[in-house]
Amino acid sequence: MLRTIVCWFTFIIYTVFFGIYGVVLAFISPRAVVKYAVRPWARMILFTAGVKLDVEGLGNIPGEPSIIMYNHQSVFDIFAYMAALPIDWKAVMKKEVGGMPFIGWVAKIAGHYFVARDGSGRDTKEVKKIVSKIRQGPSVMIAPEGTRGTEGKLLPFQKGGFFIAMLAGVPVVPMVITGGLDIMPRDSKVLRPGMMKIRILPPIDVASLPPGREGREELMRMVRSQMEEVLDREKGHVSA
């Protein structure tokens, strides 16, 4: 417990320092924020928590703008991909995140995307703006479950991210993150050192799918099927 308290106190210091640095950097060069503020912040948090990363498939990330869809089990999933991905990216976040001190401030100034949960008309206009920006880059991070899952199982997917993907017409890259629940269980703040794994799968060519709803549902099925296959395989490794 003492170790956990020290870790969380240290995380706050990191967040304040890199938050202030990130805000200043975002005004000067928004494209530099991920590389010089977000990535070091995440790596410091993982190092302090005693978390190591095992990453496979970085070569599957296209050189062109893409949408990276990842499963979400733990808050440490975010730190893991922030620390691991060697590319510039934007994230699609809930509007509530934008109001968070430091994290939300940096995200807003750096140009990340915020959408509402209620699917309001105003939100639809925001989605159209996001689609236009995605085509120009950089790549975008989306958690299709919409919130954190439990017990390592995928929750039902929300349609919004797939709607955006079909409109944007850019490749979709499934990414599976495991180990976060072992580091910090969903209903606990106690931290345990350990290993997290990131598996980045080959991109899906959205242009090859049927247009409209049929293509969107096929994309949802493909992403879910590929994620579940990796989750089952990783679970099998743990059991063995």
N, C-alpha and C positions, 0 to 999 in steps of 0.2 A: 504493500500500500504506500509506503514511504517513497519507493521508486516511482510509482504512478504520480504521486503529488508533485515530485520534483520535475517529472516529464511534462506535466500539464503547465506548470509554472514556466518552464523553459519555452514551451510552445507559445505561450502568450507573449513572451519577450521576442521570440522570432517573428511572430505575427505583427507586432507593433513595429519592429525595425523594418522588416521587408514590406510592410504595408505602407509606411511613410515613404520608403525608398521607391516602391512601386508607383505610388501616386505621382511623385516628382518625375519619375522616368516616363510615365504614361503621357504626361504633358509634353515632354521633350521628344520621345520616340516610342509611340505605342507598340510598334512591332518588336521592340527590344524587351518588353515587360516579361514575357514568358521565359526567355533565355536568361535574363539577368536578375530577375526578382522572383518569379513564380517557381521556376525549377530549383534554384538554390534553396528557397524556403522549404519546399517539399522534401528535398534531400536531407536538409538539416533535421526536419521532424522525424523522418524515417530512421536516420542515424541515431538520434537521441532515444527513440523508442526501441532500438535494437532490431529493426526490421530490415531484412535483406530481400533483394529482388532477383527473381529468375525470369528473364524476359526472352521470349522466342517470337520470331516473325517480324522483326522490324523492317525487313526487306519487302514485306507485303504492303507497306504503306505507299500509295502511289505518289509520284512526284507532282501530280496535278491535284487541285482541290478535291477533297473527298469528305464523306461523313463517316466518322468512326463511332460505331454504336457499341456500348459496353454494358455488361451486367453490373448491378449495383447491390452489394451486400453490406458494406461497411463504409464509414466515413474515410477509412484508410485507403479505400479504392481510389479516391480522388488524389490523395497524396502519391499513391503508387504510379498512376499514369502521368501525373505532373512531373514526377522525378524521372520517369523512364523514357518518355517520348522525345526524340531529338528534333522535333519539328515545331514550327509556330502553329498555334491553333486558337480557335475561339470556342467557347462553350455556350450551349443553350441552357439557360438556368430559369428557375422559377423566379417571378418578380420579387418574392420575399427576400431572396438572397441579396438583391440590390440594396436593401436597407441595412445590411450588416456592416458594422464599423470595419474599416480597413479592407477586408475582403471584398465587400460590396462596392466600396468606393473605387478600389483599383479595377474591379471588373467593369464597372460602368465607364470609367475614363478610358480604359484600354479597348472598349468597343465590343465587349461580349454581348450576347443576345439574351433578352429577358421576355418570357411569355407568361400569360396568366393561365390559371387552371380552368377557368370557366368558359373558355372558348368564345369570348365576347367578340363583337364586331371589330372593336379596336384591336384585339389580339390578332384577328385575321389579317388586318392591314400590316401589323408588325411581321407576321409570317411571310408575307409577300416581299417585304423589305429584306428579311433574312435570306430568302431564296436568291434574290438578286446579288447579295453580298457574297453568298457561298460560292457562286460561280466564279467570282473574282479571286477567291482565296482570302485567308488561309483555310485549312481544313477545320471541320467543326466536330465537337464532341457532343454526343447525345446519349442519355441513358433511357432506352425505350420503356423501361418499367415505370419510369416516372418517380419512383421512390425506392427506398432500400428494401430488398427482399429479406426473407428469413430462412434459416436452416440450409442455405446454399441452393435453394430452389428459385427458379425464375417466376416472377409474378406475371400476370397478364400484361401484354404490351399495350401501351398507349399508341393511338394511330398518328398523333401529331408529327412525330419524327419521321415516319414513313411517308406521310403526306408531303413534308418538306423535301425528303429525298427524291421522290418521284418528280416533283415540280422542278427541283434544281437539276436533275439529270446527271449528277456526279456519282462516281463509284461509292459504294457503301462497304465499309470494312468492319466486320464483326470482331470484337475484342473481348476476351474472357479473362476476368480477374478473380483469383481465388486466394484464400488465406487470410483475408481481412477479418473474418469472424473469429479466427483463432487469436488474432492480435487484440481485438476489442469486440466482444460479443455485443449484439445490438442493444440490450438493456443494461449494459454495464459500462463504467468508465475506467475499469481496471485494465491496464495495458500489460501484454505479455510479449516478450521478444519472440521473433519467429521469421518464417519465410513467406513471402507473397509471390505468386506466379502470375505473369501476364502472357497470354497467348494471343497473338495477332494473326488473324486468319486471312486468306487471300480475298481481294476485293470482289464484290459482286457488281457486275455490269448492269446498271439499272436500265440502260438504253435497250438491252436485249429482252426486257420484260414487257408484257402487254401494257397498254396505256390505261390510265384511270384506276378505278377501284380494284379491278382484277390484278393489275400489276402490283398495286400496293399490298394487297393481301398475300400475293405470292412472295413478295419481298419480306413481309413479316414472317411468313412460314419458313423461308430459307434462313433468315437470321436466327430465329428461335431454334430451329433444328440444329444448326451448326454450333450454337452456344451450348445447347443441352448435350450434344455429343462430347464436347470438351469437358463440360462439368462432370458428366458421367465417368469419363476416362480419368480425370483427376481424382474423383472420389474413389475409384477403383485402386488407384496408386496408393492412396492413403490407407485403404482397407488392407491392401497387401503388405 
